[in-house]
């Protein structure tokens, strides 16, 4: 398989997409319920630098905070992105904590006795549909059995969930960048390279309809990097097919497109070199073990060739300690 190595690619793709204020405005207009859109002045939307995710949760969540006028008052939209293939059952509790942090920050900055309105939004794109509810009350044992009077003493709120894993093509609305982004988020966990290749080919077909072609192609590069870094479904043959389609779809010598094609070639070559190096190390280790241990079971030899580079290095470092097959098996 071919993987472009980008740390936390889901986080990077999410932030690159929604840091584009035009794309975020279109997202709000096309996806928020009408009664919320009616009170929001999207032209006042302003991204904030704050992030409220704890360090140990950054592999699971990303967030963006936007200041915006709601009913002619300053409010906030808090966008939480869950980017693992599984869902967190306590996301409402985390949202409550983050909203409290936002209120504390706002109170400190503005010295106001009133707290701003915050609308929490959650984007989820796991392998399975969301099933943990959409409110804090869904997590509170026996909440539904309480009287309305008792419920009034218990904190509760709803959040707006966008379960991208359930989106059909018809559900994906908005401008090209937004549609391609949600399609990528929906399909990225697929193990079938055909699905992801078709998405790339669709992007190739439509990208020139973006008003500014350079912007469209820049986004296409972002999309390509995300797909190849977050998905492990592609082989070198798939890379070859995609590069060939790119070269056929655009005029020869197109600098930006050729740059993208070069990225894919380089990553494929780099992966090939890494695989070749590992294969060479395994072959050398096999020879060393044969000379020392004489007869080695075929299953053990096959296991040696499946080891990663780090494990092969470990065995080589401790080679003097290996006197028997059992000693070797302790390192496999």
N, C-alpha and C positions, 0 to 999 in steps of 0.2 A: 504494500500500500504506500501511497505518497502523502506525506503530511508536511505542510509548511509550519515551522515551529514558531508560533507566536504565543507568548504567555497570556493565558486567559483570553482567548479569541472572542468568546461571547461578549465579555465586558467591553472589549475594544470596539467590536462591531456595533453594539448597542449605543455606546457613547458617541461614536463617529456619526451614526445615523441621526440621533436625537439632539446632538449639539448643533445640527443644521436647523436653525430656528424656523426656516420656511417649511421644512419637513414636519417639524413638531406642530406648527400651527395647523397644517393640513391634517395631521393625525387627530388633533383635538376636534376639528370641524367634522371629520368623517366618522369618527369612532365614539365620541362621547355622546351620552343621551342628550336629546334635544333640550330638555329642561335645564341642563347644565350649560350647554352651549349658549343658551339664551341669556345667561347672566354673566358670561365671560366676554371681556373685550380682548380678543386674541391679539390685537395689534399692540397691546401693552405687555405681551409676554416677554419675560426677561430671565434668562438662565442665571442661576446662582452657583457660586463656586463650592458651596457646602456639600459634603457627603456625610452620611450618618451611619454607614455600614461599619460594624466592628471589624477589626483586622482579620479575625479568624473566620468571618463569614464572607469575605470578599471573593472566595472561590465559588460561592453559591449565589450571591446577590450582587447587583449593581444598582445604583440609584442616581437620579437627577432631580433637582429641585428647581421649580420655576416660580417666579413672582408674577402675578397677573391681577388686573382689576376684576373684581367680581361684585356686581351690584354697586359699582363705583367706589368700592372699598378695596384696599390692598389685601390680597389673599395669596394662597400658594397652591400649586399643584405638585404633589410628590409622586414621582414615577419610580416604582420599584420593579426591577427586572430579575426574575428567578431564572437562572440560566443553566441549571443542571437538568439532567433528563428525568429526575425525580422531583416530587413536590414537597415543600416543607409544611407540615400540618399546623404549625404555630405561627404562620406568617402574620396573622392578625395581631398577635401579641407583639411581634417585632415592629409592625406598623405603628402600634400605639406608642411604643418606646421612641421610635423615630419622630413621630408627630410631637411628642412631649419635648424632645430635643429641639425641634424646630421652633416650638412656642417659647422655650427658654431663650433661644438665640434671638428671636424677634423681640421678646420683652426686654432683653438686655440692650439691644441696638436702638429700639425706638422709645423706651421708657414709657410705654403706654399701659394703662390699666386694663385695656381690652386685648384679647388674643385674636390673631387673624384666622380667618377661615382656611382650613386645609382640606383639600379633596385628595384622598389617597387612591392611586391607580396601580394595578399590578399587571405586568405582562408575564405570561408563563408560556413556555414552549416545550414542555417535557414530552416523553414518549407516550404517556397515558393521559387521558382527559382529567381535568381538575375535579376533585371530589371532596375537598375538605371544607366546603362552605365558603361564604363570602362576607362573613361578619364575625366580630369578636364573640357574639352570643353563641355562635356555633361551637365554640370551644369551651363554653362554661357549662359544667355538669348541671342538669336540671333547670336550665334557664327557661325552657319552654313551659315548665310546670309552674312557674312563678306567676303570681297575680300581677296585673299591670302596676299596682302600687309598689310591690316588691321589686319589679324590674326597674323602677325609677331610681333605685339605690345602686344599681349595678351598671358600671360603664359598658357601653356598647356603641358600635358604629359599623356601617357597611363600607366596603371598599369596592371599587369598580374593577372587575376582573376581565382581562383579555386573554382567553385561553387560545393561543395561536394554533395549538395542536389540533383544534377542532374546526379551524377555518377552512371553508371550501374556497375555490377560486373566486366564486361569486361574492364571498364575504370580504375579500381583500380589496379595499377601495383606496382612492387617493391618487396622487401623482406617481410617476414611474418609480422614483427612488423608494417611496413608501411601500408600493406594491411589491417591488422586488425584495425589499427588506423583510416584510412579513412572510413572503413565500420562502425565503431562505431560512428564516427562523422556524417555520413550520416543517420544512423538509430536511433540515440539517441532521437530524438523528436517524435518517433512513440509512439502512445498510445496502440499499440498491443504488449503485452508481448511475444507473439509467435515469432515475428520477432527478438526481442532482445535475447530470449532464444536460437533461432537457431544460432545466431551469437556467443553466448557463446559456444554452443556445437561444432560449427565449429572451434573455437579457441582451444577447448580441443582436437579435432581431429588432428590439424596441429602443435600444439605447440612443440611437440617433434622432429619436423624436423629442428628446429633451431639448429645451430651448437653446441652451449653450452646449454644444457638442463636447467641448473640453471638460465641462463640469460633469456631463454624463459619463464620459470615459474615465474620469477620475473616480467617480462613484463605482463604476464597473470594476476598477482595479481593487477598490476596497472590498467589494462583494466577492471577487475572485479569491483574494487573500483570506477572507473569512471562511469561505466554503472549503478551501484546501487545508486550512489550519484546524478547523473544528470537526471536519469529517475524516474518518479513516477508511472511506469506501472506495477510494480511487487506486487503480493500478497504474503502472507506467504506460500501458496500452491506452488507458483512458486519457492520460495526459497528452499522449501523441494525438489522439482524436480531437481533443479540444483545441490544441495548438493549430492543427490543420484547419479546423473549422474557422478559427479566428483569422487565419491568413487568407482564407478564401472569401470571408465575409467582408473584409475591409480592403481598401486600395493598398496596393503594394507600397511599402515605404512609409506607411502611417506610423509616425514616431511613437505615439502613445500606445497604440495597439501592439506594435512590435515589442515595446518595453514589457507589456503584460505577457506576451508570448515568451519573451526571454526569461521572465521570472519563473514561468512554469517549467521551461526547459532546465534552467539552473537548479530549481528545486528537485526536479526529477533526476538530474545528473548527480546532485549532491547526495540524494538518497541512495542512488546506485553506488556511488563511491563508498558511502558508509556501509552498505550491505557487502560490498566487495572486500572492504577492510576486515569486517567481522568474519566473513567466510575464510579469509586468509589466516586470521588469528586462530580460528577453530581448526583449520587444517594443520597448522603448526603444532597446536596443542595435541591434536590426535597423534601426530608423529612422535612427539615427546612421550606421550603416555604409552604408546605401543612399544617403544624402545625400553621403557622402564618396567611395564607390567606384562609384557608379552601378549597374551591373549586377553582381549577385551570383548565382552558381550556386544552384539550388534545393537541392541536397544540402548546400551550406554553410549556407544559411538554416536547414534542418532541424537541422543540427548545433548551431547557435547556440541553438535552443530546447530542446535536450537538455542544455545545460551546467548545472552546478550554480552556486549563488549565488557561491561563492568565485571560480570561473573567470570568470564574467561581470564581477565586480568587477576582476579582474586585467586583463581586456581594456580596461575603461573607464579604468583607471589608466594604461595604456600606449597609449591611443587615438591620441595624437599621433604615435606611431611607426609606425602602420599606414597605409601608402600604397598597398598592392596586395593582391590576394587572397592571394598567397603570404605576405605579412606576416601577414595574418589567420590563415591556416592554421597558422602557427607557434604560435599561442596556442590552437588548438582541440585 
